[in-house]
Amino acid sequence: GWTGHQQQWRPGQPMPDPLRLYRAASGEEMTVLLREFDADWVLLGPQERQAASLHPQWTDWMDNQADRVVDLDDLILFRIRK
């Protein structure tokens, strides 16, 4: 996955925890994490929902930061606005 890929390109640095983004407790925290990860895309699917207890406003916060490229019942793909 993504963390293994990052470890190959950034040896010696701590592996990032992308689930931190899904556990954001505020829109401000989400903004900081998106910058930290330098994310272009964020996927919200069944696995992410299961792994992290999303804040009830999580998708609203993401909508303020990104465009929904795919928006299905159980899967949303966001493209982060830069």
Residue, then its C-alpha position, 0 to 999 in steps of 0.5 A: g500500500w501507500t505507506g510501503h511505497q512512501q517508505q521505499w522513497r523516504p527511507g529512515q523517515p517515520m512512515p505516515d499514518p494516512l488514517r489520521l486524515y480520516r480521524a480528523a476532529s475538525g476542519e482545521e486539523m483536516t487542512v493541516l493533515l492534507r498539507e502534511f501528506d501533500a495529498d492530491w486524491v482522497l478515497l473514502g470507501p468501506q475500508e476507510r469507514q470501517a478503519a476510522s470513526l469518521h466525524p459526522q462533518w467529515t465529508d462536509w470538511m472534505d467538500n470544502q477542500a476538494d471536488r468529488v470526482v466519483d460519488l457513489d453510495d459507498l465510495i467517494l473519490f475526492r480531488i484535493r484543490k491546490 
